[in-house]
Amino acid sequence: MENKPVIKQYDENLWSDLHDSLTMPIEPTLSLLEVLHFRLTYIMNSLSEKDLEKKFIHPENRNEFALKEIIATYPWRGNHHLPHVTELKKRDNW
């Protein structure tokens, strides 16, 4: 296993401008998010204390983060992004 890997960064704006993001119905993406969150939660709950201490490097600022630090932000990030999705649903009548 790689020690302190540099994670892959992506440009959210470019991602949102992809053809499928602009043209396909939203339902498959919402379903995918639901399943993804279920799986991530399952995986996070199964990590050992040793796993939680493993670190990675974020490419944007080259800072090191332990998995336990990022997992601690997971509920906040979900709660932060949920209003974005619900407001888009209202605005675009999904």
N, C-alpha and C positions, 0 to 999 in steps of 0.2 A: 504494500500500500504506500502511496506517495505521502511523504511527510510535508505538511504545510503547503498543499497545492495552491496555486493561483487559480481562483475561480474564473469562469468565463463571464465577461460582462456583455450586455447587449444594449442596444439603443431602443428604448421603449417607444419613441416616436416613429422610428423606422418600422418597428414591429407592428405598430397600430396602422401603418399605411400599407401593409401587405394586401394583396388582392382579396384573399379570403376574409381578412378582417373587415374589409369595406363592403363586401357583397353577400356573404353568406348569412343565413339566419343566426340569431344570437343563441338560440336554445342549445345547440351542440356545445358551444363554448361554456355556457353556464353549467351544463351537465358535467363537462370535463373538469371545471373548477371544483365542483362538489366532490367528485371522485378523487381528484388530486389532493384536496384538503383532508379527506378521509384517510388516504394512504399516507400522507406526510405525518398526520397525527399518530397513526398506527406505528410508523417507523420511529418517530421521536420517542414514543412511550416505550419502545423496546430497547433503546440504547442503554449501554452500561455506563457506570461512572467513568470508566476509562475512555469509552467512546466520546462522552461529553467533553472531555478535556482536549480532544483532538482539535487542531487549529487549521485554518486556511488563511490565505492572503487575498484581500480584495484588491483588484487591479486599479480601481479608481484612485485610491490613496495609499496603496501598498501597506495598509494596516493589517495586523494579524487579529483574527477573531477566533475564539473557542466556540465549538458548536453550542455549548450551553448558553453562551451570550446571545447567539442568534435565536436559539429556541425560545429564550426568555422574551424576545421581541415579537414572536409569532402571533400571540393573541392581540397585541396592540396593533400590529400591521393589518390583521384581518378586520378589526373594528375600525381602523382608520380608512381602509379601502371600501368597506361595505357601503357607506353612504355614497361613494362615487358611483358604484354599480346601481344602487337603488334609484339615485337621481337620474341616471341615464335611462333606466327602465321607464321611469315616469315620463321623461322628456321625449323619448323615442317610441313610447307606447308598446313596449315589448310585452 
